[in-house]
Amino acid sequence: MRSVAAAICLALCGCDSVHALFAPRARTAAAAPEIAMGPWLLDPAPGQITVAWTTAEPAKGRVWYLDDRLAQEDAPRTDHRVTLRSLPQDIEVRYRIEASPPVAGAFHTEPGPKSAFRVLVYGDNRTNNGDHALVARAAVAEGARLLLHTGDMVVNAADEELWDRWFSEEADLLLRAPFVPTLGNHEITDNGVSYSRFFKQPSRPAYRSLDYGPLHLVVLDSFEVAAGADPHMGAVSDAQLAWVEEDLRGVPEDKHVWVLVHQGPFAHPAHMRPGHGGSERVRLAIQAAARRHPIEAVFAGHEHFYERGEVDGLRYFVVGAGGAPLEDPDPTFPTVEAAHKALSFVTVDVCGCHVSGKAKDIAGRVLDSFTLSSCKEPCGAPVAAKGGAP
């Protein structure tokens, strides 16, 4: 009898089903959640960039890049920002976000001082998604490496559905190039909460500056809530005026300095309304900046048309025909050099000391051409060694 029991025990112990029944269960990793909005690329800087996206369920954000490098968050959250570091200069970087399904994209890192690259300037989409989609689709074909947005992405910043629609229409652009926006008056319809959530660095004001290759970009806040702005009237604090002058104090002479702002220093609609046209406080800020470094161009929006002009040597652009209902410019105003009522955007090509650009409509027709900087040195020429023999 004992021999029979022993045989049965041995048979059971060798059975795979018994082992599976009593063996400890292996833990399976939880599937990464689906991406709700995004991704988009923020805060380009030498050697790094930040990938942002949202999910409905909390999770630790994880991004693979440069084949085998992993960057990840330290805790689960629904609004994700993962910084990719130690990026070589002027190369294409492919990245992949762990999600269900995974999302992959690619971007170019910061260009060298003599590299050729293209910048896209556009704005005032206002979630007029039919026309906004046409502008975004046409802009993708331009192959820009940096996106500058002049503000007013959605008509009501408190409406999550409008943001979802905006990110969907912008998806092909945001996947491939860093995005630098400025705060528009429609972004403060919720006191700037959504703008801060999606685009701003925590605990910092909406005005800031950054360097991108040979560019020094100053981003002004023409609707500064702390200075008393509301969605119908802009405001700029004395602190911002002081900051912009100090910011340009140490910028090298050979940098191209651009200003990005929603309500610019000058604009000439055919039918003037309260709170529109140029901003006197922005003019003061730019005058303060120009005391420290020449300003090559100011890119603004707020008015829903394209305008280019020059006042006292300051070249300014109104780029606000990105999908919002179009308005009529006044092409007869003395300082206006070009003006068009058309869904449109601007591309600017930079190569060393050469800067030129075009305004285009959604059919690819060139509405305007301009040159901001040129020199005798050919595009892409190597930097001359300093201190050598003449």
Secondary structure, 3 states (H helix, E strand, C coil): CHHHHHHHHHHHHCCHHHHHHHCCCCCCCCCCCCEEEEEEEEEEECCEEEEEEEEEEEECCEEEECCCEEEECCCCEEEEEEEECCCCCCCEEEEEECCCCCEEEEEECCCCCCCEEEEEEECCCCCCHHHHHHHHHHHHCCCCCEEEECCCCCCCCCCHHHHHHHHHHHHHHHCCCEEEECCCHHHHCCCCHHHHHHCCCCCCCCCEEEEECCEEEEECCCECHHHCCECCECECCHHHHHHHHHHCCCCCCCCEEEEECCCCCCCCECCCCCCCCCCHHHHHHHHHHHCCCCCCEEEECCCCCEEEEEECCEEEEEECCCCCCCCCECCCCCCEEEEECCCEEEEEEEECCEEEEEEEECCCCEEEEEEEECCCCCCCCCCCCCCCCC
